[in-house]
Amino acid sequence: RALQPKFSWLITDPIMRMLFGACILLGVGTALGQAELASRINDTPWASSIVTTVFGSADFFAKAVIGSWYVSLVAHGLEAVYTAYLCKRTLKMDVMTTLKWFLLNVCTGFPIMNKVKELVAVDTAARANKKKA
């Protein structure tokens, strides 16, 4: 029970909330597609002004959003696989708990993996102390 992740962290933890929100926005931009996203930006004067000032063009920004989505998906997926490995092999968690950690890691990436690595460090220290006794 102490090792159960909480999906409420996606809202209550500021870093996870920010990363989850950013991933959702990247996903929405990717779902719209490059042409539609660029068109919506160009049709909104204030957004067009900001995007062209920072990125040069709405088209380049749309490409960056889509590229970032796929890079994020791959990075978070790889982190999630490593997290699941640690949960299952090192921490000996059941399948459902491991799956919850995996899903949270896909959503936010590093903050969840960091929590699991902290649990592994505590587990490793406890096993080392047990051997000494």
DRENMILO-947309 format. One record per residue (C-alpha): residue in one letter; x, y, z. Coordinates in Angstrom, 3 decimals, always signed. Each point is the difference from the previous one (the first is absolute). Example, Ala and Ser with C-alpha at 12.3 -4.5 7.8 and 13.67 -1.06 7.14 Angstrom:
# DRENMILO-947309
+------+----------+----------+----------+
: type :        u :        v :        w :
+------+----------+----------+----------+
:    a :  +12.300 :   -4.500 :   +7.800 :
:    s :   +1.370 :   +3.440 :   -0.660 :
+------+----------+----------+----------+
END
This chain:
# DRENMILO-947309
+------+----------+----------+----------+
: type :        u :        v :        w :
+------+----------+----------+----------+
:    r :   +0.000 :   +0.000 :   +0.000 :
:    a :   +2.868 :   +2.389 :   +0.780 :
:    l :   +1.458 :   -0.592 :   -3.460 :
:    q :   -3.230 :   +0.811 :   -1.878 :
:    p :   +0.296 :   +2.977 :   -2.342 :
:    k :   -2.703 :   +2.636 :   +0.072 :
:    f :   -1.546 :   +1.348 :   -3.202 :
:    s :   -0.912 :   +3.123 :   +1.993 :
:    w :   +3.694 :   +0.955 :   -0.266 :
:    l :   -0.762 :   +1.062 :   -3.580 :
:    i :   -1.932 :   +2.900 :   +1.527 :
:    t :   +1.489 :   +0.526 :   +3.461 :
:    d :   +3.710 :   -0.109 :   -0.900 :
:    p :   +0.948 :   +3.240 :   -1.803 :
:    i :   +2.731 :   -1.508 :   -2.177 :
:    m :   -2.127 :   -2.967 :   -1.017 :
:    r :   -2.960 :   +2.309 :   -0.693 :
:    m :   +2.161 :   +2.149 :   -2.251 :
:    l :   +1.509 :   -2.958 :   -1.890 :
:    f :   -3.351 :   -1.743 :   -0.362 :
:    g :   -1.594 :   +3.207 :   -1.288 :
:    a :   +2.848 :   +0.540 :   -2.458 :
:    c :   -0.327 :   -3.568 :   -1.294 :
:    i :   -3.749 :   +0.448 :   -0.459 :
:    l :   +0.548 :   +3.224 :   -1.949 :
:    l :   +2.660 :   -1.634 :   -2.178 :
:    g :   -2.379 :   -2.891 :   -0.631 :
:    v :   -2.839 :   +2.333 :   -0.973 :
:    g :   +2.299 :   +1.901 :   -2.352 :
:    t :   +1.137 :   -3.263 :   -1.574 :
:    a :   -3.592 :   -1.224 :   -0.354 :
:    l :   -0.938 :   +3.230 :   -1.785 :
:    g :   +2.821 :   -0.490 :   -2.470 :
:    q :   +2.594 :   +2.422 :   -1.271 :
:    a :   -2.197 :   +1.868 :   -2.480 :
:    e :   -2.972 :   +0.417 :   +2.353 :
:    l :   +2.152 :   +1.077 :   +2.963 :
:    a :   +1.869 :   +2.565 :   -2.131 :
:    s :   -3.304 :   +1.251 :   -1.399 :
:    r :   -1.536 :   +0.449 :   +3.463 :
:    i :   +3.057 :   +1.896 :   +1.185 :
:    n :   -0.002 :   +2.251 :   -3.061 :
:    d :   -3.744 :   +0.684 :   +0.476 :
:    t :   +0.590 :   +1.233 :   +3.574 :
:    p :   +1.873 :   +3.327 :   -0.074 :
:    w :   +1.483 :   -0.107 :   +3.499 :
:    a :   +1.128 :   -3.651 :   -0.398 :
:    s :   +1.427 :   +0.711 :   -3.428 :
:    s :   +1.949 :   +2.951 :   +1.381 :
:    i :   +1.519 :   -2.035 :   +2.824 :
:    v :   +0.762 :   -3.065 :   -2.124 :
:    t :   +1.594 :   +1.940 :   -2.845 :
:    t :   +2.094 :   +2.035 :   +2.445 :
:    v :   +1.281 :   -3.089 :   +1.814 :
:    f :   +0.016 :   -2.682 :   -2.713 :
:    g :   +0.083 :   +1.975 :   -3.243 :
:    s :   -3.164 :   -1.506 :   -1.488 :
:    a :   -3.112 :   -1.915 :   +0.967 :
:    d :   +1.044 :   -2.799 :   -2.359 :
:    f :   +3.341 :   -0.480 :   +1.775 :
:    f :   -1.778 :   +0.099 :   +3.373 :
:    a :   -2.469 :   -2.680 :   -1.142 :
:    k :   +2.895 :   -2.217 :   -1.125 :
:    a :   +1.714 :   +0.558 :   +3.360 :
:    v :   -3.172 :   -0.940 :   +1.898 :
:    i :   -0.413 :   -3.223 :   -1.967 :
:    g :   +3.680 :   -0.896 :   +0.312 :
:    s :   -0.064 :   +0.707 :   +3.729 :
:    w :   -3.051 :   -2.239 :   +0.418 :
:    y :   +1.767 :   -2.973 :   -1.575 :
:    v :   +3.272 :   +0.591 :   +1.864 :
:    s :   -1.963 :   +0.278 :   +3.252 :
:    l :   -1.943 :   -3.169 :   -0.770 :
:    v :   +3.162 :   -2.003 :   -0.654 :
:    a :   +1.878 :   +1.410 :   +3.014 :
:    h :   -2.893 :   -0.515 :   +2.419 :
:    g :   -0.652 :   -3.453 :   -1.434 :
:    l :   +3.601 :   -1.077 :   +0.549 :
:    e :   -0.030 :   +1.440 :   +3.518 :
:    a :   -3.259 :   -1.802 :   +0.692 :
:    v :   +1.443 :   -3.337 :   -1.128 :
:    y :   +2.996 :   +0.503 :   +2.310 :
:    t :   -2.325 :   +1.012 :   +2.841 :
:    a :   -2.127 :   -3.112 :   -0.540 :
:    y :   +3.153 :   -2.113 :   +0.043 :
:    l :   +1.077 :   +1.521 :   +3.336 :
:    c :   -3.486 :   -0.436 :   +1.461 :
:    k :   -0.319 :   -3.623 :   -1.038 :
:    r :   +3.546 :   -1.304 :   +0.443 :
:    t :   +1.529 :   +2.094 :   +2.773 :
:    l :   -3.017 :   +1.039 :   +2.061 :
:    k :   -1.988 :   -3.205 :   -0.689 :
:    m :   -3.275 :   +1.867 :   -0.608 :
:    d :   -3.074 :   -1.725 :   -1.397 :
:    v :   -1.083 :   +0.528 :   -3.596 :
:    m :   -2.716 :   +2.605 :   +0.726 :
:    t :   +2.282 :   +2.181 :   +2.131 :
:    t :   +2.747 :   -0.257 :   -2.620 :
:    l :   -2.501 :   +0.962 :   -2.707 :
:    k :   -1.075 :   +3.082 :   +1.996 :
:    w :   +3.620 :   +1.141 :   +0.352 :
:    f :   +0.495 :   -0.667 :   -3.727 :
:    l :   -3.043 :   +2.085 :   -1.018 :
:    l :   +0.957 :   +2.902 :   +2.264 :
:    n :   +3.498 :   -0.060 :   -1.452 :
:    v :   -1.342 :   +0.136 :   -3.556 :
:    c :   -1.992 :   +3.107 :   +1.041 :
:    t :   +2.746 :   +1.915 :   +1.797 :
:    g :   +3.366 :   -1.656 :   -0.538 :
:    f :   +2.874 :   +0.785 :   +2.341 :
:    p :   -1.874 :   +1.004 :   +3.195 :
:    i :   -1.599 :   -3.443 :   +0.262 :
:    m :   +3.170 :   -1.845 :   -0.922 :
:    n :   +1.794 :   +2.018 :   +2.678 :
:    k :   -2.550 :   -1.106 :   +2.620 :
:    v :   +0.521 :   -3.641 :   -0.970 :
:    k :   +3.778 :   +0.408 :   +0.134 :
:    e :   -0.380 :   +1.411 :   +3.531 :
:    l :   -2.041 :   -3.076 :   +0.976 :
:    v :   +2.702 :   -2.239 :   -1.488 :
:    a :   +2.682 :   +1.840 :   +2.003 :
:    v :   -1.977 :   -0.485 :   +3.227 :
:    d :   -0.542 :   -3.684 :   -0.840 :
:    t :   +3.692 :   -0.507 :   -0.794 :
:    a :   +1.053 :   +1.677 :   +3.263 :
:    a :   -2.469 :   -2.075 :   +2.001 :
:    r :   +1.273 :   -3.244 :   -1.566 :
:    a :   +3.615 :   +1.025 :   +0.722 :
:    n :   -0.824 :   +0.730 :   +3.647 :
:    k :   -1.848 :   -3.300 :   +0.296 :
:    k :   +3.074 :   -1.904 :   -1.235 :
:    k :   +2.232 :   +1.758 :   +2.579 :
:    a :   -2.276 :   -0.963 :   +2.880 :
+------+----------+----------+----------+
END
